[in-house]
Amino acid sequence: MAVKLDRGFCITNRNVVVITGTPGVGKSTVARKIADRTGFRLIQLNLLAEEVGGIGGADPERETQIIKPGVIRRALRKILKKSEGTVIVEGHYGELVPSEFVRVAVVLRTDPLKLRERLRSRGYPEAKVKENVEAELLDCCLIDALEAFGEARVVEVDTTELETEGVVREVEGIVRGKGGKPPGSINWIAKLESEGKIKDLLR
């Protein structure tokens, strides 16, 4: 079912498309391909954080970087105030984009079992695999997007059975105001339970 998006899009400063989701769902690849095709400006939050001093150190136990949300949010606001045309902002902490600039937030989703395989194949430590798979199972990025931007500006895309090109086409449609699933359409717990696979994920 297509989502009727917030028609507040006509507000001139709402020119940002946020592409977010759990690590491993394909955000970076999809965002780069869309930016290459369209000429839209692309901001990758991981790179921006490094450029503006938005990294506060490392968490060795979790093998991840500690970000400074305030620094990143201020940098984004400064950049976006001066930006013209559509801007794509990509990153798993997409909720840091100031809401007044956001046209729509696209949350990419992947079946947790497939995501686990993908992260393991990339050499992620098992603790990090578990953390990210649980985050996907529990809708963490979707909840963050909803809290930041509201239901009318958030859509989900299930990438599980799609090749990269299919995801790109769907997101391009959302940028034009068509497609995407309303928040809450994807329920991994119910799906895996119905398939008898929830125990596989908890092993």
Secondary structure, DSSP 8 states (H G I E B T S, - for coil): ------GGGGSTT--EEEEEESTTSSHHHHHHHHHHHH--EEEEHHHHHHHTT-EEEEETTTTEEEE-HHHHHHHHHHHHHH--S-EEEE-TTGGGS-GGGEEEEEEEE--HHHHHHHHHHTT--HHHHHHHHHHHHTTHHHHHHHHHH-GGGEEEEE-TT--HHHHHHHHHHHHTT---B-TT---HHHHHHHTT-HHHHT-
